[in-house]
């Protein structure tokens, strides 16, 4: 599997998918995986090829993301390494004193420093703060289901174009449309451009990693288990809804300007 080799633009999506289980084993919310994936995609967009191993980079990004999200309790690096072992080697006893674990720890620390340097310490995701604040005010049923869909393994693996061009808030809104949440409320609360939500959704449909996720802690959503034909059916409706919201917003601005 590409995840065992070097980190590059081809292995990055698979590494982002693997983040889901590592974060779940840490008992952290899936938003941490989304944050970590954003960091990883930023890095490979700057450094397309590196000597860093994909899984070392994955663990470094989870470690960085957890520290960057001040609202969540930090997990020590040993805990992050153990979560990686639980995810990749189920049933294997984790011993932090073993030579291979000590070597892994050093590689992850080296990867962290290299990534922070290349990113000029730009590891924060502004969307995260606005999303959490806005969601707390929204009347959304099954909010956990929405987060696990938007920031689950298949969409984490949808590639740098989706995650860097549109970001967490647009991905969240596009996912909400599939789960029949109030799209107008979400777009308004997050101050999003409706037509960009539709664009983000089309990228999700095109590049999500379909099929059953092999991880044990972050299950796939049923809509993503077969192929893109299930999600494709939503495109016309979501485009229509976003167009109506865009027209509604334009009319509101026009009325303000003429009043």
C-alpha distance (Angstrom), angle and dihedral (degrees) to the residues before:
residue distance angle dihedral
X1 . . .
X2 3.78 . .
X3 3.81 90.6 .
X4 3.81 90.2 73.0
X5 3.80 92.9 57.9
X6 3.76 136.1 59.9
X7 3.77 121.8 -42.9
X8 3.79 112.7 -106.8
X9 3.79 139.4 137.9
X10 3.82 90.8 -78.1
X11 3.81 97.6 50.1
X12 3.83 95.2 39.7
X13 3.85 97.0 82.6
X14 3.82 91.7 51.7
X15 3.81 90.2 47.5
X16 3.79 89.5 52.3
X17 3.80 90.2 52.2
X18 3.81 89.9 52.6
X19 3.81 89.9 53.8
X20 3.80 90.0 72.8
X21 3.79 94.4 68.4
X22 3.80 94.7 40.5
X23 3.81 91.0 52.8
X24 3.81 91.2 44.7
X25 3.81 90.9 52.4
X26 3.82 87.1 54.3
X27 3.82 89.4 54.5
X28 3.79 89.6 -122.9
X29 3.82 123.6 138.4
X30 3.80 119.2 -95.1
X31 3.82 88.7 -112.5
X32 3.83 86.0 76.6
X33 3.82 88.5 58.9
X34 3.82 89.6 50.0
X35 3.81 89.9 50.8
X36 3.82 91.6 47.6
X37 3.82 91.4 48.1
X38 3.81 90.2 52.1
X39 3.81 89.7 53.5
X40 3.82 91.9 48.6
X41 3.81 93.3 48.6
X42 3.81 90.4 47.9
X43 3.79 89.8 52.8
X44 3.82 96.7 49.4
X45 3.82 89.8 46.3
X46 3.82 87.7 59.5
X47 3.82 98.0 33.9
X48 3.84 107.4 30.7
X49 3.82 91.9 179.5
X50 3.79 127.3 30.7
X51 3.79 140.5 159.3
X52 3.81 90.2 -121.2
X53 3.79 113.7 113.0
X54 3.80 114.2 -118.8
X55 3.80 95.5 -122.0
X56 3.81 92.6 45.4
X57 3.81 88.5 54.0
X58 3.80 91.3 46.0
X59 3.82 92.3 55.1
X60 3.81 91.5 43.8
X61 3.82 90.7 53.3
X62 3.81 92.6 49.4
X63 3.81 89.3 49.1
X64 3.83 92.0 49.1
X65 3.81 94.2 44.7
X66 3.79 92.8 50.6
X67 3.82 90.6 51.3
X68 3.82 92.3 45.6
X69 3.82 92.0 53.5
X70 3.77 97.4 74.5
X71 3.81 94.2 -175.2
X72 3.82 90.9 66.2
X73 3.77 124.0 71.4
X74 3.79 111.1 -105.5
X75 3.78 117.3 -112.8
X76 3.79 116.3 -143.7
X77 3.79 116.8 -115.7
X78 3.82 89.8 -110.5
X79 3.82 88.8 60.1
X80 3.81 90.8 50.2
X81 3.82 90.7 50.8
X82 3.80 90.8 48.6
X83 3.81 90.5 50.7
X84 3.80 88.5 53.2
X85 3.80 90.7 51.9
X86 3.82 92.3 48.4
X87 3.78 89.8 50.6
X88 3.81 98.5 45.2
X89 3.81 102.7 28.7
X90 3.84 107.2 33.0
X91 3.78 112.3 -163.7
X92 3.81 94.2 17.2
X93 3.80 113.7 128.0
X94 3.79 110.8 -119.5
X95 3.79 113.7 -136.2
X96 3.84 115.1 179.4
X97 3.82 89.4 -162.6
X98 3.80 94.4 60.8
X99 3.77 114.5 110.7
X100 3.81 94.1 -124.4
X101 3.83 91.0 52.8
X102 3.82 91.7 48.4
X103 3.82 89.1 51.1
X104 3.82 90.8 47.8
X105 3.80 90.2 50.8
X106 3.80 91.2 53.6
X107 3.81 92.4 47.0
X108 3.81 90.8 51.0
X109 3.82 91.3 49.3
X110 3.81 89.7 48.8
X111 3.82 90.0 48.3
X112 3.81 90.5 49.4
X113 3.80 92.4 52.9
X114 3.81 93.3 45.5
X115 3.80 92.5 48.5
X116 3.80 94.0 46.2
X117 3.80 90.0 50.3
X118 3.82 94.4 48.2
X119 3.82 91.2 45.9
X120 3.83 90.7 45.8
X121 3.82 86.1 -126.1
X122 3.82 91.5 -62.5
X123 3.80 95.2 145.0
X124 3.79 100.8 129.8
X125 3.80 123.3 105.6
X126 3.78 112.4 -151.1
X127 3.81 90.9 -164.7
X128 3.80 90.4 65.6
X129 3.82 94.7 65.8
X130 3.82 95.1 44.2
X131 3.80 91.8 45.4
X132 3.80 95.3 51.9
X133 3.81 92.8 44.9
X134 3.80 93.1 47.7
X135 3.80 95.8 44.5
X136 3.81 90.6 54.0
X137 3.82 88.0 61.6
X138 3.81 97.2 43.6
X139 3.79 125.1 96.7
X140 3.81 95.8 -133.0
X141 3.77 122.6 153.0
X142 3.81 118.1 -143.6
X143 3.79 93.4 14.8
X144 3.83 90.8 168.2
X145 3.81 90.2 56.0
X146 3.80 89.9 51.7
X147 3.80 93.1 50.3
X148 3.81 92.7 46.5
X149 3.82 90.3 51.7
X150 3.81 96.5 45.2
X151 3.81 95.2 42.4
X152 3.79 99.0 29.5
X153 3.81 124.7 121.1
X154 3.82 98.7 -90.8
X155 3.80 94.6 54.2
X156 3.81 93.9 38.4
X157 3.80 84.8 59.7
X158 3.81 94.4 51.1
X159 3.79 92.5 102.1
X160 3.78 145.6 -106.8
X161 3.81 95.4 -71.7
X162 3.81 92.1 63.7
X163 3.79 97.0 40.0
X164 3.81 98.9 42.0
X165 3.80 100.5 35.7
X166 3.82 97.5 42.3
X167 3.79 106.9 16.9
X168 3.77 135.2 -163.2
X169 3.80 99.3 -50.8
X170 3.80 95.3 53.6
X171 3.81 91.0 44.1
X172 3.81 89.5 50.4
X173 3.82 92.3 49.7
X174 3.82 93.4 46.3
X175 3.80 89.7 50.1
X176 3.80 91.1 48.1
X177 3.79 89.2 59.0
X178 3.81 90.4 59.3
X179 3.80 92.1 49.7
X180 3.81 91.0 49.8
X181 3.80 96.0 -114.8
X182 3.81 119.6 154.4
X183 3.81 99.9 -78.2
X184 3.80 94.2 -173.8
X185 3.80 92.0 54.4
X186 3.81 92.5 48.5
X187 3.81 95.3 46.2
X188 3.79 90.6 47.3
X189 3.82 95.1 45.8
X190 3.80 93.0 48.0
X191 3.82 93.2 40.3
X192 3.80 93.0 -126.8
X193 3.80 132.4 164.9
X194 3.83 105.2 -112.5
X195 3.81 96.6 -144.2
X196 3.83 90.4 52.3
X197 3.81 88.4 56.2
X198 3.81 88.5 57.2
X199 3.82 90.3 48.0
X200 3.81 91.0 50.7
X201 3.79 90.5 50.2
X202 3.81 91.9 53.3
X203 3.81 89.6 52.9
X204 3.80 89.9 50.7
X205 3.81 90.1 51.9
X206 3.80 91.7 48.5
X207 3.80 101.3 42.9
X208 3.81 108.7 25.0
X209 3.80 112.8 121.1
X210 3.80 102.2 -114.1
X211 3.78 125.6 -158.2
X212 3.79 136.0 61.0
X213 3.79 112.7 -41.7
X214 3.80 111.3 -124.8
X215 3.81 95.2 -148.5
X216 3.79 119.1 105.4
X217 3.81 101.0 -143.5
X218 3.81 106.1 41.1
X219 3.81 108.5 49.1
X220 3.78 122.5 -162.1
X221 3.78 122.5 -108.5
X222 3.81 112.8 -109.5
X223 3.81 91.7 -121.0
X224 3.82 88.2 63.1
X225 3.79 99.6 43.7
X226 3.81 100.3 86.0
X227 3.82 117.7 29.9
X228 3.78 139.3 -58.9
X229 3.82 93.9 -79.9
X230 3.83 90.7 88.8
X231 3.80 94.6 54.9
X232 3.81 94.2 37.3
X233 3.80 89.0 69.0
X234 3.80 89.6 65.0
X235 3.82 95.6 56.5
X236 3.86 99.3 86.6
X237 3.80 93.1 46.1
X238 3.80 94.0 46.9
X239 3.80 91.9 46.0
X240 3.81 89.9 50.4
X241 3.82 92.7 48.0
X242 3.81 92.3 48.1
X243 3.80 91.7 47.7
X244 3.81 90.6 52.0
X245 3.81 91.1 49.0
X246 3.81 90.6 48.9
X247 3.81 91.4 51.2
X248 3.79 90.6 46.0
X249 3.80 90.4 52.2
X250 3.81 92.1 47.6
X251 3.80 90.9 50.4
X252 3.79 90.5 50.4
X253 3.82 91.5 52.3
X254 3.81 90.3 47.3
X255 3.81 90.9 52.5
X256 3.79 91.4 49.1
X257 3.80 91.3 50.8
X258 3.80 93.7 49.1
X259 3.81 97.9 42.6
